[in-house]
């Protein structure tokens, strides 16, 4: 049975939504949940019937969102440090944290370590599309400044994720640019274009609208662009939802129409809801690390755990290392 280390104290709302998400996940699939935190606070939240799936690792500190990510290396008693070390020491096969994302990335990179021939791990996230599928985008925040070789490695990692986790047999990989033409882009993306052209799955440059139309399966960019893209998309989705609600309230006719379209609105909410994805995998480290939002609901935590279970049960890291080894000079 797979063991998942869970930073039970790191979320914005304390341990309850995290524990509720663990229980919801256990209702669907059995796994060993290793909860890292204050057991006196955690144990009362666990119903007796789930106790056999739960192990506690004591932690006396919580690394707060306001602290600098680099300081986490000094905080060996923090819940996130201990959770990552459970994976480092092979006591667990994956870690899930809704705590400080920068701290999680730093610990994963320095304590667990990078895969062979990976220079920079990348955060990958799924974006909804109009084609009833998802587009994988990476990097969305781990690396603000990237070289062309890093973008190439992101392409290899994204392709492996699409094949192993998303079950897409022949994924299409695109490089985010300011135009589809081969000549478009800045110096880094132009160089990355040449490197990515070595991949059979690479289809060339793509524009921003293609993230959401389902025409490609994986889109590559640096973490600066990717993080702005992610947060802008979240803002647009929220704004559209509010605009629809405001207009529905304006007349009886629109209210009646909204009632008739209730199922459609529900499907739309499901497609754009972060909770449906739960967390973002950090690709390029030696074991599974899932980074969740600090405001994660129980549903988001549950789905983050499902991501961890799927990742830990796959051969994705071997595939990444094998593929990169073909391109080492």
N, C-alpha and C positions, 0 to 999 in steps of 0.2 A: 504494500500500500504506500502511495506517495505521501511524503511528509512536507508540509508547507509551513515555513516560518512566517508568522504574521506579527507585524509591529502593531500591537493592540492599543498603543497609547498615542500614536503619532498624529491622528486626525484632528481636525479643527474642533470637533464636537465631543472629544473624549472617546472612551472605549465602547460605549453602548452601540452606536451604529455599526462599528466594526464587528463586534461580537454578534449582533443580529444578522449581519451578512454572512458570518461564518456558519451560524445555525441554519440559515436559509440554504447555503451551499450544501451542508451535510444532509439536508432533507432530500437533495437530488442525487448526490454522489458521496460515497464514503471516502474519507482520506484522513490522515493524521494532521490535526491542526496544532501547531506548536505556538502557543500564545506567549509573546514576550511583553512583560509589563509587571504591574503590581498585582500579584495573585489575589490579595485581599480584596481588591477592587473588581477583579475579573470573575472570580469564582461565583459570586452571587448572581451573575448574569447568565450563567450556564445551566440550563435545565438538566436534571439528573440523568435523563435518558441519553444525553450526548457526552457524558463524562468520559466514556471509554475511548472517545476519539480525540480527547483534549490532553495536551501536555503543557505544563507551565514552565517558563524560564523567567526567573526573577530579574527585574530591572528597576533600579531606584531612581532613574532620571528619564526625562523626556527632552529630546532636542527640539527646541521651539522654532517656529517658522521665521522668527526675527533674527536668528543667529546666522553667522557666516558659515557657509557650507564647509569651508576648510577647517573650521574649529571642531568638527565632528570627530576627527581622528584623535582628539584628546579626550573625548567623552566616551570612554570605554564602558561605562555603566548605563549609557543611554539605550533605550529600547531598540532604536534603529541599528546601532552598532552591534548589539548582541544578536539581533535578527539576521543581519548580513553574515555575521561570523558563524552562525549555525549552518549556513550554506557553504561558507569557506571551508569549514571543518567536516563537510560531507554528512552532517547530521540531518540536514534537510535538502530537498532537491530544488527548492524554489523559495523566494521571499516575496511577500506582498507588503507594501507600505503606502499609507496615505499621509505620511509625514513629509518632512522637508525634502523636496525632490532633489535639490542640489546636493544635499548630504547623502542621500541614497545613491546618487550617481557616483559621488566621490568614493564612498565606501565600496561600492560594487567594483569600481575600476581598480582601486588600490588594494582591497582585501581579497576579493574573489579573483581579479585579474582578467586581462583581455585574452581573447582567442588568438592563436598564432596568426600572424600577418595582418591583424587588425590594429590600426593606429589609433582610431577614435571610435568608441562605442557610440551608438545613435539611438535616440528615442523614436519609436515608430508609433503612429496612431492611425486608426481607421476613420475614414471620412465617408459620410453617406453620399449616395449618388442617385440620379433620376432613373438609373437602370436596374434598380432593385438589387444592388450589390454594393460592396464597399471598395474604396480606394485606399491603399496603404501609403502613407506619406512619412518620409524620414529624410533628414532629422528635423524634429520639431522643438529643439531646445537644448540639446546636450553640447553642441559645438557652435559658438557664435561665428568664429572665423575658421574656414575650411580651405584646404588645398584640393586640387583636382583629384589627387590620389585618394583623399578621404571620401569624396563624392563617389568615386568608382567603388570603393569598399562598401558604401551604403547601398549601391546598386546590387552588388553581390548578396549582401545580407537581406535586402528587400526581396530579391528574387527567391532566396531560400525560404523566407517566411511565407511568401505567397504560395509556394509549392507545398511546404511541409505543414503549415498551420491553416492557411486559407483553402488548401486543396485545389489550387488552380494549376492544371497540368502544364500549360504553356503561357505563363504570365507575360504581360506587356509592360516594359519598363520605360518610363519617360523622365526626361530631365527638365525641371521647371525653369522656364526662361521667359524673355519678353517677346517671344515670337516663335513660330514653329520652324522657320527657316534654319538651315544648318549654320548659317553665319551669325545668328543672333546670340546675344548674351554678353556677359563681361569676360575678362580674360580667364578667370578661373573656370567658368562654365564652358567656355570654348575648349579649353584644355580637357576638361572632364568629358565633354562630348566625344573627343577622340578616344579617350580611354574606355568609356562605356560602349563605344562602337564595337569593342571586342566581344561583347556579350550578344549572343544570338537573340536574346529576348528584348534588346534595346530597340525602341522604335523612333528615337530622336527627341528633339525638343518638344515640350508641350507648354501650353499657356494655362493661366490660372483657371479658366472655366472648365478645363478638362478634368480637374480634380473631382468635379461633381457630375460629370456626364457619363462616367463609366467606360470611357473609350480606352483608358489604360488601367492597369491593375496596381502599379507601383509608381510613385512619383518621388524623385530625388531632389533635395535642396539642402542648403546649409541650415544650421539651427537658428540663425538670426531670421532668415526669411520664413522658415517653417513655423517658428513660434508666433510671429506676427500673423501668418496665415491662419494658424489654429485659433488664436484669440479673436481675430476678426471674424472668422466663421462662426464662433460661438456667439459673438455679439450680433451678427446678422440674423442668426436663427432666433435669438431671443427677441430682437426687434420685430421680426416678421410675425412672431407669435403674438406680441402685444398689439401690433397694428391690426391683425385679424380680429382679436378680441374687442378692440375699440370700435371697429366698424360694425361688428355683429350687433353691438348694443345700440346702434343708431336707429334701427327701425324694426318693427314687428316682422316684416318680410324677411329681413336678413337673419333674424332669430330663428324663424321657421326653416329657412334654408340651412342654417347651421345645424339644426336638429336632424335634418335629413342627411346631412353630410358628416354626422358624428363619427361614423366608422372611418371615413377618410381622414379626418383630423387626428383620430387616434393612431392610425398608421403613420401619419406624418410625424407625430410626436415621437413614436417609437424609433423612426429612422434617424432623427436628429438628436435624440436623447443620449447624453454622455453616459448615463447609467447603464445603457444597453451594452456598452463596451467595457466599462469598469476601470480600465487602466491601460497604460502604455508599456509595452515591453522595452527593456533596454537591450538592444541587440549588439553583439560583439564582445560580451563578457562570457566567462566560462560556464556560468550556470544561469538559471532563469531568475530574472529580476523584473517584477511588475511594479510600476510607479503609478499610484492612484492619486486622484485629486484630494486635497485636504478636506474638502466639503463632501466627500463621498457619502452617499446614502447606503443603507444596507444592500439595496439592489446592486449598486455599483461595486461594493465590496464582494458580493457573491459572484458577479461576473468577472471581476479581477481574479478571483480564486479559480474560476473555470479556465481563464486564460493560462494561469500558472500550471494547472493540471495538464492541459493540452500541450503546452510548451515542454514541460518536464518529461512528458511521455513520448516526445518526438526525437528525431535525429538531426534537428536543425543545426546545431552547432558543428556537428561533424560535416554536414553538407557545406556550411560556410567555409570551414577550414580546408576541405578538399578542393572546393572551387577556387579559393584564393591562391592555393598552392600552385595552380596551373599558370598563374600570372606573375609569380615572383621571379625577378630577374636573377 
